[in-house]
Amino acid sequence: MANTSSRTLRLLSLLQAHRHWRGSDLAERLSVSERTLRRDVDRLRELGYDVDATPGVDGGYQLRAGTALPPLVVDDEEAVALAVGMQAATDGAIPGIEEASVRALGKVVQVMPPRLRRRVDALRAMTVPATWGSSGGGPVVNTEALVAVAQACRDSERLRFDYTARAGEVTSRHVEPHRLVRLGRRWYLAAWDLDRTDWRSFRLDRLREPRSTGARFAPRTPPGGDAAEYVKSSIVGLRDPHQVVVDVRAPAEAVRARIGRWATVTETGPERCRVEMAADQLEWPAMALGSLGAEFTVVEPAEFHAYLRDWSQRFARATA
């Protein structure tokens, strides 16, 4: 697969270098048979690139006019992965590279074939980032389902899918999709449920076989006017997060710069502040506070005391 992809990229580069290539010359440059060359050309067409073939003795191949930028050889899932990863970086997931990520995302999307570009644009436009104190690996979301839901949001088309509830019950849902929300490592759909005549949020990893009905609808406004805030408020009770409160002996400004996206930081005095976090697991608050490199005192909850005590004992044994 790697050799095929590399050869496909080289083929595109050669096609851009000259207006027209004889088939035999192109095959020789790539060190392949003309039969393999035809398969590679078909692969380019499947990816959405326009390659004209001229039969006959002097026949050959050429890219249609209008391809000025070096093309990007990616399939559908790779295109989605690029968009998701770069979009996460532009949201500040890694401090300091947001602006560069915006530029890179724009360049990558610009050189994608039109078919892939439309899918990626739908995913970017219909996703709302939100911050949440969560840790660990997230559940697996099918990329085809992710793109299908994003396109239905963009096109304001009603959607049908099967949904598995927390208790394991599977139901058929008919909704008007509004926005995708990426919350930590999970994806949610904020939508108006037509059967329940109310707003609902759906975890994408529990959603199966999304099918657009083709029926258009007039977009509604979610409660509070913000899809990300609606999803967060709708799942707080379901996640039953830990409310962690600690007093940190460090300037509030420095603490905000470090973990402010995932916590509320309030100055309580010179070189002191209070940090409040909500998390469905205690692991990430422990890691976040440890990354501060400052002394802190746990105010609540009691289970966080026990959790840190267990960590400290394991670390002590590790260095004994």
C-alpha positions, 0 to 999 in steps of 0.5 A: 500500500505504501509503495502504491501511494508513493507511486500515485503521488509521483504520477501526479507530480509527473502529470503536473510537470508536463502538459501531455505524457505518452503512456510508454514514457510515463510507465518508463519513468515510474518503472511500471508496466503500462497495465499498472499505469492504467490502474494507477490512473484509475486510482487517481480518478477514484480520488477525484482527479481529472485525468484525460486519456488519449488513445492511439500511437501518440496517445497518452495522459494529461491532467485537465486544465485548472490543476495549479496546486500540487494535489494531495493523495488522501482517501476519505478516512484520511481526509477526515482524520486530517480535518479532525486533527488540525481542527483540534489544534486550531481550537488550542488543544496544543498551546502555541500552534493555533495560528499555524494550524489554521494556515495548515488546515487551509492549505490542506483543504485547498489541495484536496479533490473537490469531492473530499473538500466538500466532505471536510468542509461540512465536518469543519463547519458543523462541529462546535468545540467545547472544553471539558475536564476529561481524560483517557482515550475516547470511544471509537467513532465511525468516520463514515457516520461522522461525515454523514451526520456533519453533511446532514447538519450542513444541508439541514436534512432530517436524519434517521439512525439507530441509537443505543442508550446507556442501559443497552436499549436500541431505538430508532430515532428521527431527528433534525440535526443541528451541530456536532460537538466535540467534548473532550475525546467524545463526539455528540450530536445536538438535534431536535428529536421529531418523535419526542418533540424536544432537543436531545444530545446523542453520543456518536459512538452509540449512533449506527447507520445514519441515513439522510431522508432528503427532507429539508427543515428550517433550522431551530435554535437550541436551548440557550442559543449555543449547541456546545453549552446545551450538550454540556448541560444535558449530560452533566447529570448522566456523567455525574462528574466529580467536583474537584476544588483545590487551593493552589499556592501559585499566582492565578495568572500562571495557573490559568495559563497552564490549565485555565481551559479546563478549570475555573481559577479564582485569585484568593490572595498574593501568590494563591488561587482556588481551582475548581474542576468538573471531571468524570474521572479523577485521573485528569485533575491529578495530572493537571494539578501535578503539571503545575509544579506548585503546592496545593491543598485539596478542599473537596471531594473526600475521594480525591484525597484518597485518590492522591494518597494512593498515587503518592504511595505508588510513586514512593514505591517506584522510587524506593 
